[in-house]
């Protein structure tokens, strides 16, 4: 039982790292003017089922990704990551 919990938490950490990378890549792509289709393709490549959102703050573009992960008997755990990149171009 402890082993199953430990493996579930390890899986959670791996997905967290994937979310950080996806959010950073999405923020950079959005900052250079990437289209919605390009951003969706980026998400599709990760094989994760996530919700996404873009926020604009001054000269920054922030890309947020989130998912809900089931952890063994603990239940559902929401995970969210936001990364920002400086907007380029006009």
N, C-alpha and C positions, 0 to 999 in steps of 0.2 A: 504494500500500500504506500509506504514511504517512497519507494522507487518510482511508482507511477506518478506521485505528486512531484518528485524531483524532475522527472522527464517532462511533465507538463509545464513546469516553470522554466525549464531550459528551452522548450519550444516557444514559450511566451517571449523569452529574451531574444531568440532568433528572429521572431516576427517583429519585435520592437526595433531591432537593428534594420530590418528590411523597411520598416515604416520611416525611419530616420533617413535612409538613403532615398526612398521614393519621394519624400517631402522635399528633400534638398534638390533632387533632380527636377522635380515638378516646379519648384520655385525658380530655378535657373531657366528652365524652358519657358515659363510664363513671363519671366523678366525680359527675355529677348523677343517676345511676341509670338510664342508658340500658339497654335490653334487648339481649340477644344479637342479636335480629333487626335492631334499629336499628344496631348496630355492623356487622353483616354488610352491611346496605344501604349504609353509609358506604364500606365496602371495595369493594363492587360498583360504586359510582359512579366509582371511580378507574380502572377497567378494568385494574388490575394483579392478577396472581396472586401473592398473598402469604400467608404464615403469620402468624397473630396470636396474641397472648397477653396476659393481664391479670395484673398482680401488685399486691398490696396491701401497702403499707409504712406503718404507723402511720396517719396521716390522709391519705396520698397514694395515688392510684390511678395505676399506670403501665401504659401500653399499648405493647406491642412489636409491630412489624411487620418482617418479613424476607422477602427473596426471593433467588433465585440468578440472576445475569445472565451470559449468555455474551458474552464480549468477544473478538471476532475470533479470532485465533490464540493468545491468551493462555490462554483456557480459561474455566472457570466461576468466578465471583467472588461469594461471598455478601455481601449487603448487609443490614444490620440497623439499626433505629432505635428508640429508646425515649424516650418523653416521659411526663411525670408531671403530674398536676393534683391540687389539694387536694380531698379528698372533702367533699361538702356533704350536708346532710340528716342523717337518723338512721341 
